[in-house]
């Protein structure tokens, strides 16, 4: 599957996580709350990039949270193209482009979206 492979970018991941929160229905308690937790976890990275060693740990913890977010999105039926794009972008920012290409689709991204890698 085609994917974007970009270097770890925690400041941008923090921004995309915040965007994801805004795209989820706040009345969907699990997905919205988990996305908010992820955004709050990554928020300090938006202002100060962690050291390389801290970045690896932060990235790993963010990936674990992101997996929970995607599962909740599916469980609550919150997936759509914009949500799926944000999910894919988050995985890409965490150096997991191939996984992001798959999980974006799981979270509702349109496979024909012009934003998807070709």
C-alpha positions in Angstrom: 0.0 0.0 0.0 1.3 3.4 -0.9 2.3 5.6 2.0 4.1 8.8 3.0 7.3 8.2 4.9 8.3 11.4 6.8 10.6 11.8 9.7 9.2 12.0 13.3 7.5 15.4 13.7 6.0 15.7 17.2 5.2 19.4 16.9 3.0 18.7 13.8 1.6 15.6 15.5 0.4 17.8 18.3 -1.4 20.1 15.9 -3.0 17.2 14.0 -4.2 15.6 17.2 -5.9 18.8 18.1 -7.5 18.9 14.7 -8.8 15.3 15.2 -10.5 16.3 18.4 -12.4 19.0 16.6 -13.5 16.5 13.9 -15.0 14.0 16.4 -18.5 14.3 17.8 -18.1 15.4 21.5 -21.2 13.3 22.3 -19.3 10.2 21.4 -17.7 9.8 24.8 -15.0 7.2 24.1 -13.5 8.4 20.8 -13.6 12.1 21.7 -12.2 11.6 25.2 -9.3 9.4 24.0 -8.5 11.8 21.2 -8.6 14.7 23.7 -6.2 12.7 25.9 -3.9 12.2 23.0 -4.0 15.9 22.1 -3.2 16.8 25.7 -0.4 14.3 25.8 1.2 15.7 22.7 0.5 19.4 23.4 3.8 20.2 25.1 5.6 19.1 21.9 3.8 21.9 20.0 5.9 24.4 21.9 9.1 22.6 22.7 10.5 19.6 20.8 11.7 16.9 23.1 15.2 15.5 23.0 15.8 12.6 20.6 15.6 10.0 23.4 12.4 11.6 24.8 10.9 11.8 21.3 11.2 8.1 20.9 9.4 7.4 24.2 6.8 10.1 23.4 6.2 8.7 20.0 5.7 5.2 21.3 3.2 6.3 23.9 1.4 8.4 21.4 1.1 5.4 19.0 -0.4 3.3 21.8 -3.0 6.0 22.5 -3.7 6.5 18.8 -4.5 2.8 18.4 -7.1 3.2 21.1 -8.5 6.2 19.4 -8.9 4.4 16.1 -10.6 1.4 17.8 -13.0 3.8 19.6 -13.8 5.7 16.3 -14.7 2.4 14.7 -16.7 1.2 17.7 -18.7 4.4 17.9 -19.1 4.8 14.1 -17.4 8.1 14.1 -15.3 7.5 11.0 -15.4 9.7 7.9 -13.0 11.1 5.3 -11.7 14.0 7.4 -11.3 11.9 10.5 -9.5 9.2 8.5 -7.2 11.8 7.0 -6.3 13.1 10.5 -5.6 9.6 11.7 -3.4 8.9 8.7 -1.5 12.2 9.2 -0.9 11.4 12.9 0.6 8.0 12.0 2.7 9.7 9.4 4.0 12.3 11.9 4.9 9.4 14.2 7.0 7.8 11.4 4.4 5.1 10.7 3.3 6.0 7.2 2.4 2.5 6.0 0.3 1.8 9.2 -1.3 5.2 8.8 -2.3 4.5 5.2 -4.2 1.4 6.5 -5.6 2.9 9.7 -6.8 6.0 7.9 -9.0 3.8 5.8 -10.2 2.0 9.0 -11.1 5.4 10.4 -13.2 6.3 7.4 -10.8 7.9 4.9 -12.1 7.7 1.4 -9.7 5.5 -0.6 -10.2 7.8 -3.6 -9.3 10.9 -1.6 -6.8 13.1 -3.4 -5.0 13.5 -0.1 -4.0 9.8 0.0 -0.6 8.7 -1.2 -0.4 7.1 -4.7 
